Structure formats: structure tokens, C-alpha cells
């Protein structure tokens, strides 16, 4: 089991946003995390990455309890996050953003990882000296994913992959998720677009107001898609 999350609560100050979650994530799987805005799904992966306070429970990663580890320690163990909104350094170049992403790796490894990123996203290689802020929305999302890949992660968590992107860019990003997963990378995917998430995921968990209201295989979820859409208050795109 790559990740085992037990009796897990997290939040901000006195506010608890994820309540007593139990979740197991198998190595090499894609887990879709669904829910409306404010459901707690982004807070969950931010807490796994170490950026939101864990109030109760534990996170076991690859057999090791990492509940008390710092964000950097989690990155060094192989957990990477692509945050919502991408959070790039927009006045810096594509190259500089990628180098910052590989800050915990040796220089030789950073170069190797950057070459892998350019293999996955050739357009970034073409734009290597261009400022991140001048890229299209799709290219910025590619750069955000590429920056996370600079740490050579075993678990990649992506927050709102398709948010604000044109259909062609969404297709490219999902093709990359599929390719990374084929290389045995474990992926956790936060999405509001239920249709795309169900297509990409092996397993699905649905949040509402910080509580788990449904979880199971994506095949089961597809059969219950109308129920899930009703819980989310969403329609498939």
C-alpha cells in the first residue's frame, strides 16, 4: 500500500475541514477525489503534502509514518503536489521555475529530470527562456506539473487539473496523467469535472462538507454517476 490514511482530520486554526477520513491508496493507482467547492478535497492533499495542519490520525507512506514529517521531508521521500492555481513564479523563466522545483535534488539529477520533463512536454523545451507568466493557461499547467516532476516523485497529487483550461489543453494534461501512471506513478487527482476524473481514475472518493459520502472503484462510480453528480451538485461537461 503506497498511502494509508487513518482516522484523519485536518484544518485551519479552530476550523476542521476533513473529518475522520480512512483511505488506502494502492501503488500505481489513480485515485479521483471529487467534491464541490469547499468540500475539503484540496485541504486533504495539502495536508498530505504537509501544508495544512493535521489535527488527528495518521499518514503512512510506503510503510513509514510521515504524519510529523515536514513538507520538505515528504518531498524528499517522493510526494509531490501540483497546487490549484499553479502558483508559478510568473516573472521567472520556464527553466528557472523547473530548477526551483528540483531544489532538493543534486545538479546532475536535476538535469536528468528536466530532460524527462521536456520529453513529456516538448513545448516547455521550446519555451525554456520564456517567462512563465507569458505562457497560455494550458502551458502554465504543464509547467506546474513539470515542476513537480523535477523531484522524481513516486506519488503525484494534482489539485484541479482541468480548472480554467481549454479542451485541447485538458486532453494533453490527461494524456500525461495516463502516461505517468503507465510508468507506475501513483496519482491522486482532485477534480470537479466528474466525467474526466472517472475516466482517468481507478478509484474514487467523494467529499461533502469534509465528510466521505461515497468511495469505491471508478467502474462502480460510473454506474452511480447520477447519484454522485447529485451529491456534488454538478453536471458532467
C-alpha positions as CSV (number, residue, x, y, z in Angstrom):
1,X,0.0,0.0,0.0
2,X,1.5,3.3,-1.1
3,X,-0.6,5.5,1.3
4,X,-2.7,4.6,4.2
5,X,-4.6,7.4,5.9
6,X,-6.4,6.5,9.2
7,X,-8.9,8.4,11.3
8,X,-7.6,11.6,9.6
9,X,-8.7,15.1,10.5
10,X,-7.2,18.3,9.2
11,X,-8.0,22.0,9.2
12,X,-7.0,25.6,9.8
13,X,-6.9,27.0,13.3
14,X,-10.1,26.1,15.1
15,X,-11.8,25.0,11.8
16,X,-11.7,21.3,10.9
17,X,-12.3,20.7,7.2
18,X,-11.7,16.9,6.8
19,X,-13.4,14.7,9.3
20,X,-12.1,11.2,10.3
21,X,-11.1,10.0,6.9
22,X,-9.9,6.5,6.2
23,X,-8.3,5.9,2.8
24,X,-5.9,3.4,1.3
25,X,-4.1,4.3,-2.0
26,X,-2.5,1.4,-3.8
27,X,0.8,1.7,-5.6
28,X,0.5,2.6,-9.2
29,X,-3.2,3.6,-8.9
30,X,-5.1,6.7,-9.8
31,X,-7.4,8.0,-7.1
32,X,-10.0,10.6,-8.1
33,X,-11.0,13.0,-5.3
34,X,-14.3,14.6,-6.1
35,X,-16.5,17.2,-4.4
36,X,-17.9,20.7,-4.8
37,X,-16.0,23.8,-3.8
38,X,-15.3,23.8,0.0
39,X,-15.9,20.1,0.4
40,X,-12.4,19.5,1.8
41,X,-10.7,17.7,-1.1
42,X,-7.9,20.3,-1.7
43,X,-7.3,20.5,2.0
44,X,-6.8,16.7,2.1
45,X,-4.0,16.7,-0.4
46,X,-2.5,19.9,1.0
47,X,-2.3,18.1,4.4
48,X,-0.8,15.0,2.9
49,X,1.9,17.3,1.4
50,X,2.4,18.9,4.8
51,X,0.9,22.4,4.2
52,X,-2.3,22.0,6.3
53,X,-2.4,21.2,10.0
54,X,-3.2,17.5,10.8
55,X,-5.4,17.5,13.8
56,X,-5.9,13.8,14.3
57,X,-5.0,10.5,12.7
58,X,-2.0,9.3,10.7
59,X,-0.5,9.1,7.3
60,X,1.6,6.1,6.5
61,X,3.6,6.3,3.2
62,X,5.3,3.2,1.8
63,X,5.2,1.7,5.3
64,X,6.6,4.7,7.1
65,X,4.5,7.0,9.3
66,X,5.1,10.5,7.9
67,X,2.4,12.3,10.0
68,X,5.0,14.5,11.7
69,X,7.3,15.0,8.7
70,X,7.9,18.5,7.3
71,X,6.8,19.3,3.8
72,X,10.4,19.1,2.5
73,X,10.9,15.7,4.1
74,X,7.7,14.5,2.4
75,X,9.0,15.8,-1.0
76,X,12.4,14.1,-0.4
77,X,10.5,10.8,0.2
78,X,8.7,11.1,-3.1
79,X,5.5,13.0,-2.6
80,X,4.9,15.9,-4.9
81,X,2.0,18.4,-5.2
82,X,0.7,20.4,-8.2
83,X,-1.3,23.1,-6.4
84,X,-4.6,24.7,-7.5
85,X,-3.9,27.8,-9.5
86,X,-0.5,26.5,-10.5
87,X,1.4,29.1,-8.3
88,X,4.2,29.6,-10.7
89,X,6.9,32.3,-10.4
90,X,5.5,34.2,-13.4
91,X,8.3,36.7,-13.8
92,X,10.8,33.9,-14.0
93,X,11.6,31.7,-17.0
94,X,10.4,28.2,-17.6
95,X,13.9,27.0,-16.9
96,X,14.1,28.8,-13.6
97,X,10.7,27.5,-12.4
98,X,11.8,24.0,-13.2
99,X,15.2,24.4,-11.4
100,X,13.3,25.7,-8.3
101,X,11.1,22.6,-8.5
102,X,14.2,20.4,-8.3
103,X,15.7,22.2,-5.4
104,X,16.1,19.0,-3.3
105,X,17.9,17.1,-6.0
106,X,21.5,17.1,-7.0
107,X,22.5,19.1,-10.0
108,X,23.1,16.0,-12.2
109,X,19.7,14.6,-11.2
110,X,18.0,18.0,-11.9
111,X,19.4,18.0,-15.4
112,X,18.2,14.4,-16.0
113,X,14.8,15.2,-14.6
114,X,14.5,18.3,-16.7
115,X,15.2,16.3,-19.8
116,X,12.4,13.9,-18.8
117,X,10.0,16.9,-18.4
118,X,10.9,18.1,-21.9
119,X,10.3,14.6,-23.2
120,X,6.8,14.7,-21.7
121,X,6.1,18.4,-22.5
122,X,8.2,19.3,-25.7
123,X,6.5,22.7,-25.7
124,X,8.3,23.6,-22.5
125,X,11.6,22.9,-24.1
126,X,10.7,25.3,-26.9
127,X,9.7,27.9,-24.3
128,X,12.6,27.3,-21.9
129,X,13.7,31.0,-21.8
130,X,10.2,32.4,-21.9
131,X,8.7,33.9,-18.7
132,X,6.1,31.6,-17.1
133,X,3.6,34.5,-17.0
134,X,3.6,34.8,-20.8
135,X,2.5,31.1,-21.3
136,X,-1.0,30.1,-22.1
137,X,-3.1,28.6,-19.3
138,X,-2.5,25.1,-20.6
139,X,1.2,25.6,-20.9
140,X,1.3,27.0,-17.4
141,X,-0.4,23.8,-16.1
142,X,2.1,21.8,-18.0
143,X,4.9,23.8,-16.3
144,X,3.3,23.3,-12.9
145,X,3.2,19.5,-13.5
146,X,6.7,19.6,-14.8
147,X,8.0,21.5,-11.8
148,X,6.5,18.7,-9.5
149,X,8.1,16.0,-11.7
150,X,11.6,17.6,-11.1
151,X,11.6,15.9,-7.7
152,X,11.2,12.5,-9.4
153,X,8.1,11.6,-7.3
154,X,6.5,8.3,-6.5
155,X,3.2,10.0,-5.6
156,X,1.9,12.9,-7.6
157,X,-1.1,14.9,-6.3
158,X,-2.8,17.3,-8.7
159,X,-5.3,19.9,-7.5
160,X,-7.9,20.8,-10.1
161,X,-6.1,19.6,-13.2
162,X,-8.6,20.9,-15.7
163,X,-9.7,24.1,-14.0
164,X,-9.8,27.1,-16.4
165,X,-8.2,25.2,-19.3
166,X,-9.3,24.9,-22.9
167,X,-10.5,21.4,-24.0
168,X,-7.3,20.7,-26.0
169,X,-5.1,21.5,-23.0
170,X,-7.2,19.3,-20.8
171,X,-6.8,16.4,-23.2
172,X,-3.0,16.9,-23.2
173,X,-2.8,17.0,-19.4
174,X,-4.9,13.9,-19.0
175,X,-2.8,12.1,-21.6
176,X,0.2,13.0,-19.4
177,X,-1.5,11.6,-16.3
178,X,-2.2,8.4,-18.2
179,X,1.4,8.2,-19.3
180,X,2.8,8.8,-15.8
181,X,0.5,6.2,-14.4
182,X,1.7,3.7,-17.0
183,X,5.2,4.2,-15.6
184,X,3.8,3.0,-12.2
185,X,3.5,6.5,-10.7
186,X,0.7,6.7,-8.0
187,X,-1.6,9.7,-8.7
188,X,-4.2,11.5,-6.6
189,X,-6.4,13.7,-8.7
190,X,-8.6,16.4,-7.3
191,X,-11.3,17.4,-9.8
192,X,-14.7,19.0,-10.1
193,X,-15.2,17.6,-13.6
194,X,-16.7,14.2,-12.7
195,X,-16.6,12.8,-16.2
196,X,-12.9,13.3,-16.8
197,X,-12.0,12.1,-13.3
198,X,-14.0,8.9,-13.6
199,X,-12.3,8.2,-17.0
200,X,-8.8,8.6,-15.5
201,X,-9.2,7.0,-12.1
202,X,-9.1,3.5,-10.8
203,X,-10.8,4.5,-7.5
204,X,-12.9,7.5,-6.4
205,X,-13.7,9.2,-3.2
206,X,-16.4,11.8,-2.9
207,X,-16.4,14.6,-0.3
208,X,-19.2,16.7,1.1
209,X,-18.6,19.2,3.9
210,X,-15.4,17.4,5.0
211,X,-17.1,14.0,5.1
212,X,-16.7,11.0,2.9
213,X,-20.1,10.4,1.3
214,X,-19.0,7.8,-1.3
215,X,-16.0,5.7,-2.2
216,X,-15.3,2.8,-4.4
217,X,-13.9,1.8,-7.8
218,X,-14.3,4.0,-10.8
219,X,-16.4,1.3,-12.5
220,X,-18.8,1.4,-9.6
221,X,-18.8,5.2,-9.7
222,X,-19.7,5.2,-13.4
223,X,-22.7,3.1,-12.7
224,X,-23.7,5.6,-9.9
225,X,-22.7,8.7,-11.8
226,X,-26.1,10.3,-11.5
227,X,-26.0,9.8,-7.7
228,X,-22.5,11.2,-7.5
229,X,-23.4,14.2,-9.6
230,X,-26.4,14.8,-7.4
231,X,-24.2,14.8,-4.3
232,X,-21.7,17.2,-5.9
233,X,-24.4,19.5,-7.3
234,X,-22.6,19.2,-10.7
235,X,-23.3,18.2,-14.2
236,X,-20.8,16.3,-16.4
237,X,-19.1,18.5,-19.0
